[in-house]
Amino acid sequence: MFTNFLKYKKSSRAEIQENQDFQPFQKENLHPKLHNNMNTIKAVLGNSSDVIFREFQIAGGIQAAVVCTDGLCDPITVSDFVVKSSMHAQDKTLIPNLNNPETIAQTVKEQLVTFWDIKEISDWRQLYLAVLSGDSVLMLDGCDIALAAGTRGGENRSITEPSTQTVIRGPKEGFTESFRTNTSLIRRKIKSPKLWLEEKTIGEVTLTTVGIMYIQGIANESIVQEVRNRLDGILVDGILESGYIEDLIQDGVWTPFPTVFNSERPDVIAAGLLEGRIAILVDGTPFVLLVPVVLTSFLQAAEDYYQRYDFGTLLRILRFCSLFIALLFPSLYVAIASYHQETLPTSLVLNLAAQREGVPFPPILEAFLMEVVFEVLREAGVRMPSTVGNTISIVGALVIGQSAVEAGVISPAMVIVVSFTAITNFVIPSFNFGIALRLLRFVFLVLAGTLGMYGIAVGLLIFVLHLSSLRSFGVPYLKPFSPFIATEQKDALFRFPIWAMNTRPHFASKNIVREAPDQKPQKPPGDRSRDDE
């Protein structure tokens, strides 16, 4: 359905625009005649019924027309501030020189149209982008310059609580599919004039608005420029979700681990901006990208900073432990049950042997079978309608699991191992990072089933070496563990108090000073209760 990205990567923008499909968007100037422009728009857009034209006269009997797209613009704004304000201005002296197109456009812009957000456009690419984005374009007869008013509206999803990153304590608002709503949510958190936003249009057909947001003076300018360069190098026909951008700008291609962070929480993105990272917003999706990132970014949750630091540290250590359990628990069970029974107490070995009596499959095949069944149930639960999702869970957990054990196909210990592994996988805050663990779990199962503990050791060695080789916009993936940076351990495995985290990560910002010294709360002198007496 979609054109191959690699094809466009190898093509130049000029070669792409030579294609017939992109010719309407070439930078050709508008025609001075109004009816010629209207006929061109109707022909290019196929006389689409949702593209509305409104013709009228303004001062001096000049023919004018407003074109907009129904459903993308606000009709009341178009009527009150564009059409009515222009039609009511019938004084012929308002436009002294009707033969000068620049004078006509400038006078209409400054004196007739009362809308606050208006700009001049002179070529077809700008005109189509404005009309199909929800703006209203005012065209004048005898003038090759049109005026685009920012009348974008239409139906948008309201701001609701994020569905993928929920918290008990913290903001309950999440991003929406509206680009401008998302930028406003971030600006509500950070009101500094140093919060800059740059917009680009990516996708030769979809013309998707993509924004780069960062804090000037905090973000590393070299990384900001690298983000610009990678976005400018994208040559595709369409961008429908931020996952397209993530796939085209990431450093590591052959890796299951994400090197670009995504979130639908404005507070998480605002916190990343304050650390010196760069946010990438894509119109049409509630997920905002954040770069650069490291491994610890995917094991941190927003609520870590809203609760006490000791509780946040406990939860973070719990996530690191869950990471290794989700990755290695089934493979460790297979290795011990197949090759290293002597590592377990005798009573436990006898108990496991009694459970496996009558099971026709070896441990490796048994584990693979259970993992595949659970992945199928998980995917079915996601795709099924919400009204029958609970039924799938009950069938999977009770009927299939219990029936498989009673039938002697699966041992009870294996059900416990796979179930606990699945639960620990849900502890990981990042869904993308959890998918990487699910994929590697099968690799470790193969190594454990063939080589036992030695296979797991080799797999862990390759695992660490692979993580050490990954980069996110040039930043080592294992920072601050490798290379080890002592000052950044305050927000890695442990979560120090806010007053102790007085520096920003070195890899994201050169301006590492975060707060004034001596922010630690001081105990009041003396016993005030006695003073009151």
N, C-alpha and C positions, 0 to 999 in steps of 0.2 A: 504493500500500500504506500509506503514511503520510499522516496528516492534514496539510493545508497549514499551514505555520508561520505564514504571514501572517495567517491567519484567527484564530489564537489570540493573535497579537500585538495585534490590534484588539479582542479580547474581554477582558472583565474576568474575574477568577477566580471571582466569584460566578456569572456567566453560564455559565462552563464547568461548574461544579459542579451547575447546574440540569439538565444533561444526565443522562439515565438511567444512562449508563455510569459516572458518577462518584458516584452517590448512596451506594454502600456505603462511600465514604471520607469522607463528611461527618462533622463533629464532633458525633456524638450519643453521649450517655452510655450506658454498659453497663447491662444489666438486672440487678437483684439476684438473680433466679432463675437458677441454674446451667443448667438444661435449656433455658430460653429463649435464653440466650446460645449454647449449643452448637447448638441448632436454627438460629439465625440464621447462625452461621458456616457450617454445612453448606449452608444454602440459598444464601447469597451466593457461596460457593466451588463451587457446583454438585456437592456431594458428591464432591469430587476425591479420588481414591484415595491421593494422596501426602500428604494432610493427615491426620495421625494424632491421635486422641483417646485419652487414658488416664485413666479414672475410678478414684478410690479415696477412702478416708476418712482424715481426720487427727484431731487431738485433739478430744475432745468429740463425735465422730461427725459432724463437718462433712463434707459431700460436697464433693469437689474434683475437678478435671480439669485435665490438662495437654494443650495443643494445640501441635503443631509440624509442620513440613514435612519430610518424608523427603527426604534428599539435600542439604538446606540446613543441617541442624543436626548436631551431633555426638551420636549416640545414646548413647554411653557416658557423656558428661557429663550428658545429660538424665536418664539412669537413676540415676546415682550421687549427683549433687548436687541434683537437683530432686525426683524421684519418691521415691527411697528415704529421703532425709532427712525428707521430709514424712510419709511413711507410718509411719516408725518412731516419730514423736512422737505417742503416743496418750494422753498425760497430759491429762486434762480441765481441770486447773488452769492449764494453760499459757495458755489464752484465758479470762480472767475474765469478760468481757462479750460474750456471743455475739450480743447485739442491736445492737451498735455496729459497723457495717461498717468504719469507720476503725481501730477497735481490732483487729479480726480481721486486716485486711491488714497492719497495723503489726507485730503479734505474729508472724505467719507470716514476715514479712520479716526480723525481727530475731532470732528464736529457732529457727525450724523449718528454713527453707531455708538450706543451708550454702554455696550458691554465692556467689561474691564480687561478680559484676557483676549486680545486680538493681535494677529500678526499677519504680515504680508507674505504671499507665496507667489512664485512666478513660473513654476514648472509643473508638469503633470505628476511627477513622482510625489511631490509635496501635497498636491491636491488630492490624489487618491488616498494617500496615507491619512490626511486630515478627515476626509469624508468617511472612510471606512473605520476610523477610530472613534467616531462620535462627534467630531467637530462640525460646525456649520460653515460652509464656504459661500461668501458673497461675491458674485461676479458682476462686473459692470460692462455695458456695451461701450466699445471704443477704448477699452483699457485691457492691457495684457497682464495686469497684476490683480490677483484676487485677494480677498481678506478672509482669514480663517478665525472663527470665534470658538473659544473653548467651551462648548456647550455639552460636553460628554455627560451622559446620564444613563437611563435605562435601569433595568432590574439587576441588583447585585445581592449576593448573599450577605446577611447581616453578620456582625462580629459575634462569634460564639466561642465557647471554651474549646481549646485544642483537643482533638480526639486521640492523638498519638503520644502526647507528652503531658499527661495530667499530673497535677500536684495537689497536695492537701493544703499547704500554705503558700500563697503566692498569687500573682495576677491570673485571672481566669479568661483573659481575652486572647484570641488567636488571629493570625493573618487570614485574609480572605483572598478571593481570586482577583480583586481589584488592585491594580498597581498603585494608584494614588491613595487608596485606603491604607495599604501596607506602609507606604512612606510616611503617612501621617501618624500611624501607630508607633513607628520608631522615633519620630520627632517629638511625640508626647513624652517619651522617656528621656531623650537627650535634646535639650533646648539650646544647645550651644550653637553660635553662628559658625563654628568650625566644622560642623557636620555638613559635609558636602555631598551632593548627588550629581552624578553624570549619567545621562541617558543615551542609549544607543538603540538602533533598530536592526534586528538580526532576523534573518529568514527572508529569502527573496520572494516568497509567496505569502507567508503569514504576516510578515512585517511586524514581528513581535517586539514590544518595548522591553528592553533590558536595562536595568539601572545598576550603577556601581556606587555604593555609599560607604564613606569612610570619614574619619575625623582627622582633619588636616592638623599636622603637628604631632599627632600621636601615631598614626599609621606610617609604616615604612614606605617612603616614596618609591623605592625600587620595586617593592612588591606590588604597589598600586599600578605602576607602569607595566609590570609583567601581566597583571590582570587585563589591562587595556589591550595589550598586544595580543593576548590569547583570544579575547573576545573579537577583536578586529579580524583575526585570522579565520573565524568561523564562516564558512561558505556553504550553507545548506538551504534547502527549499523551505523548511518550516521548523519552528520551535514551538512545541505545544506544552512543554512542562520543563521545570528547572532541571529534571534529570537529563534532558538533551544537552544542556549547557555543561552539567557536571561531567558527562561522558566525553565531551569534546575539549575540556580544558584541564583535566586531571593529569598529574605527572605519571603515575604508574598505570600502565595499560593492562599488563598481564598480572593482575593481583586481585584476589577476592575482597581485599580490605579497601574501604572507601578512603580517599584522600581529600575529599571535600565534605564538609559538615553541612547538614541541612536541618532546619527547624521551622516549626510553624508558631513559635512563641516569640513575641516581640521583645520580652525581657531577656531571653537568651541571646538574641541578635544584638541587642543594645549592650549587654555585658561583653560580648565579643568585640564590638566596636570600641568600647572603652579600653580593651586590652591592646588595641592596635590592629585588629583584624579588619578584613574588607568584606562587606556584605554584597551579594549579587541578587537582585530582585528581578523576577521574571513575571511579566503580565500574564494573568490567567492561571496562576497556581498559588496556593497558600504556603508553599514551602520556599523559604529563603535560604540561599547558600552562604557559607561562611568559610573564608580562607585567610591564611593557611591554618592547618589543624595538625594536631599530633595525636598519638594513641590515647592519651588521657582525656582528650576532649570527648571521646565517645563513651567514656565511663563516668562522666560527671553529669549530674542532673541539676536543674535550676533550684530545686528545693534544698540542695546542699548548702546554699548560701542564705536561705531564709530561716533555717533552723539553727540551733546552737552548734558551734564548731565541733564539739565532742560527738554529738549525734551524727553530724554530717561526715565526720571521719569514720565512724563506725559503719555507716551505710556505704561509704566509698570502698573500705576494705572488704566489705561483704560483696561488692560488685566484682572486685578483682578476684576474690575466691570463686565466685560464681563463674567467672570467665574460664578458669582452668577446669572447673567441674564440667561445665557445658562442653568443653573441648575434649577432655580426656577421660571422663568417668566411664563411658561404655568401653573404650579401648583398654583401659586398665582392667576392667572386669574380664574382658575377653582374654587378655594376656595372662592374668592370674589363673583363670579357670582352665586355660589350655596348656600353659607351660610352667607356671610358677606357683603351684599349689602349696609348696613348702613355706611360702611367705605368710600364710594364714594360720590361725590356731587350728588345732586338729578337730575340735568340735565344730567349728564353722565349715571346715572342709567337708566333714562328713554330712553336715546339714545340706550344703550345696549339692553334694553328690546324690543325696537322697531325693532332692528336688528335681534333679536332672535325669533321674531314672525314668526311662520310657520316652524321653524327649528324642525325636529322631534326627535332629539337626545338631551340628557342632556349634559351639558358642559364637563363632564368627558369623555363620549364616543366620543363627537365631537373632543376633544383634542387628544384622542388616535388615532382616524381615521386620523386626519391631520398629526400627528407625524409619523405614519406608512407609509402614502403615501409619505411623504417627505423622509423618510429613503430609501424607494424603489427607488425613483427618484435619490437620491444621489448615491446609489449603482449601479443603471443602468448607470448613467453618468460616473462612474469610469470604468465599465466593457465594455461599448460600444466603438466601434472604434472612433477615434478622429474626423473622418469626419462626424459622425452623432451625436456626443456628444452635439453640440449646438442645434440640433433639439430636443433632449430630454429635454434640459433646457427650450426651448420655449414652448414645449407642456406642460411641468409640470407647469411652472409659469403662462402662459396665458390661455391655453385651460382648463386644469383641475381646476385650482384655480378659474378663472372667471366663468367657467361653473357651478362649484359646488355652488358658491354664488348665481348665477342667478336662479339655480334650487331650491334654498332654503334648500339645504342639510347642508351647512356650513354658519355660520354668518361671515360677513366681519371682525369683530373684531378678531375672531379666526384666520383668515388668516394672519392678521397683527401680532398677537402674535407669531404664529409659524414661520413666515418668519423672523421676527426680532431675534427670538431665534436662528434660523439656522445661521443667519449672525454672531451673536456674537460667535457662536461656532467656526467659522473659524478664529477668532481673536487669539485663543489659539495657540501659536507657535508649541507645540508638538501635533502631530496627535494622538499618543497613549493616551495622557491625555484627549484629546477631545472625544475619544471613551468612556472613563470612564464617562464623563459628560453626554453623550448621553444615556448610559445605566441607570444611576441613575435618569435621568429625568423622566423615566417611573415609577420608584419607588415613586418619589415625587408626580407624578400625581395620583397614587392610594391613597396615604395618604391624598392628598388634596381633592379628590373626596369622601372619606369616613369620614374623621374627620375635614376637613376644615383647618383653621390656626393651630389648635392644632396638627393635623397630620404633618404639615410642621415643627412645632417646635420640635416635637418628632424626626422627620427624621433628622433635623439639629443637634440635640443633638447626635444621633447615628452616624451621619456623622463625627462630630468632634472627638468623642471618637474612631471611627475606624481609622481616620487619625493619632490620637495620639498613637495608638497601632502599627502602621506600622514601620518597620525598613528597612534600606538599608545598608546591611553589618554591622549591629549593630548600625547604626546612626539613631536617631529619625527622622521621616519623616517631622515633623513640625518645625525642627530647622530652623532659630534662633528665631521663635516665641514662641515655647514651646519645651524645656525650653528656656526662653527669654535670649538672649545674646545681650547686648547693643552694643558692638563693631562690631557685624556683621549686624546691621541694615543698614549699609552704602550700602549694596548691596542686599537688600531684597525687601521690598515694594518700597523703593526709590533707586535711582541710584546716589550716590554721585560722585563728580569729581574724576578723576583717582588719583590725588595727595592726595585725602583724604582717598582712599581705600588702606591704607598702611599695612594691615594685611591680612593674608589668613584665610579661615574658620578653626575654631578650630577642627571641626570634621574630616577634611580631612588631616590635616598636623599638626605636632608638631612644625615645623619651621614656625611660623606664621608671622615673619617679612618679609615683601614683598619689601619694598623700604626704602631708606634712609630718615631720617626726613627732614623737611623743604623743601619739593618738591613743595610747593605752589608757583605759579608764582608771582614775586614781581613787583610792579609798579616802573618804572624807576624814579629816583629822579629828581625833577625840571621839567621845561617845556623846552624840547629840541628844540622846534620850535623857542623859543626866543634866545636860545644859538646859533642857526645857523645864526640868523640875526646879 
